[in-house]
Amino acid sequence: MVARQLPLSPAAGPVARTSPEYVRISMASAIALRVRSGRFSRDFEFGGMNLLLSYDEGCRSDCGYCGLARTRPGSYEDKSFIRVEWPLVRTDDLVERMTRFEPVLTRLCISMVTHGRAYRDTCDITRRIAERVGTPISILVAPPTLRRERLEHFRSIGADMIGIGLDAVTEELFRSIRTDVPAGGLKWEKYWEVVTDAREIFGPWKVNVHTLVGLGETDQDLLSMFVALRDRQIFSYLFCFNPEPDSRMAAQPKPSLRRWRRVQLARHLIETEGFGLEQFGFDGNGGLARFRAGRSAVETVVAKGAAFMTNGCPGGKGEPGCTRPYGSYRPAEPFHDYPFAPAASDLEEIRQQLLLDDVVR
């Protein structure tokens, strides 16, 4: 994917280049809105816009794996997020472009960061968008900045889905990576308080929890989380760990593609096909060792391909809305989650990566 900067209209007067007057947008969003020129490795319809709040001092959290971590070397302006560039654009210019491209937009997601102004600025940006654009809006929240009334206010001003970036699926792992860190202090209990409040306020299948494969958890940990969330009618959105240079977890190996594919398949079977934890077998280390289902049933799911697509917030008609290209892999790497329906050649590769003969008997 190659890109070059296209001009936006200049700001009138001295305006700080921080939120709410400015936001960052994902490179994929920038290309789709013609803020940057470029193309994807394959042509596909893309309408899910991802926005990220931006401040000179950056995010105040210090998660060990995150490119925006407080103690990661470098200025915030130069830091990457999920390993790709996020161009800085003026908010009002962005809203104007959204109105022009609205017929092809499917989902808008505003990502907060841990910052004292984040709640106020997220409300400001949400209002600006909702007043002019009818596309559904999600907010990926920063739990330390919130309480129940603030979640209720998000809903009143136009957000229809809430995301919570839990990432680490066990309390022990969460504490080691996000709590007991040089400049962190995020609380497992606070994250679950926000999950519970959001579920009560927004309703079934209007809340999602981000889960990250490869931080040191077991497959059994992941699948247990998928079942628990499914039982509460909460989506589990899956991401694949890919180390950020200079982060504290830069030397952590990324999970194998085989493990990733099997976890994708298991999550889909749990959330979409009603599987329980008892329908999977695990080895002594908690690794996924068996799918306790008929081979034909599993093959049918694999053949549909949906299990291996990006699972993100839906569009207004229930279609895939947020497909976040390159959210789990670099452009030069094989597709990890597909932002489109996998083609027949893709499905053949997926079958080879899964090695189902080893786990379906």
C-alpha positions, 0 to 999 in steps of 0.5 A: 500500500503506497500513499502520499499526502493530499491537501486539506483546507487550512485552519482559520486562525491559530488552532491547536493541532490536538483534539477536538479540533484535530483527530488522527485517522487510520491510513485505510480511512485516509485512502478511502476518503481521499485524504491520502492517495494509495490503493489496497493490495486488492480492490474491495469496498471499504466504508469503515472509518477509524478515528483516534483522539490526539494530544501533544502529550499523548495517551497517559496509559502505558500498556506494554504492547501498545505503540502509543504507550506513555514510556515508549521512546519518541514523541507522540506525534511520531508514534504508530498505533497497530503499526501503521501511520495515522494521519492528522486531519482537521476535524471539520474537514473530516466531517465535510469529507464524510458527508461527501462519501456518506453513501459508501460509509458503513461504520464510524469508530472514534477511539479514545485515549486515556487523557483528562480531556478525552471524554469532553472531546469525544462528545464534541467530535461525536456531536459534530459527526452525528449532526451531519452524517447518518452512518452508525457511530461506535466509540472505543472507550477509555474506561479510566475516563468514564462513569455510568452517566458518561456512557449514557450521555454517549448514547444520547448524542448519537453513539449506538455501540461501545467497544472496550479494549480489554486485550488481555483476557485474564486478570493476572495478564492484565495486571502484569502488562497494564497495571503493574507497569512504569507509568500505567495503573489501569484497573481490571475491575474498572474495565469490567465495570464499564463492560457491565454498565455499557451492556445495561445501557446499550443493550444486547449485541451493542457492546464489544470487548477487544481480545488480543491473541499472543500476549501470553494467554492460553487458548483455553483462556481465550475460549473461556472469555469468548463463551462468557461474553457470548452468554452476556450477548457481548461481541468478542472482537479478535486481534492478533498481537504484532510487536511494536518496535521499542515497546516493552513487548517488542521481543515477544513473538507473534502467534503462529498463523496456525494458532491464530486460524484455529482461535478464529474458527473457535471464536466463530463457532462459539459466537455464531454456532452456539458451541460451549467450552465442552466442545473443545479439547485442550492439551496440558498447556491449555492449547487448543487440541481438538474440535469436538464436532463432526468434520462436515459441520466444521468444514461447512463453517470453514467453506463460508469464510466468515470465521476468518473475516474481520469481526467488527461493528456492523453497518446500519443494515447488519452488513460488515461495517468496520473491517479495519484493514491491517489491524492485525498484520502488516501490509506485506504479510499474509491476510490474518483477518480478511476485510472482504469475503475470502476467495476460493484461493484464500480458503485453500490457504486457510485450510492448509494453515488450519491443518484440521486433520490434527484437531478434528476427529 
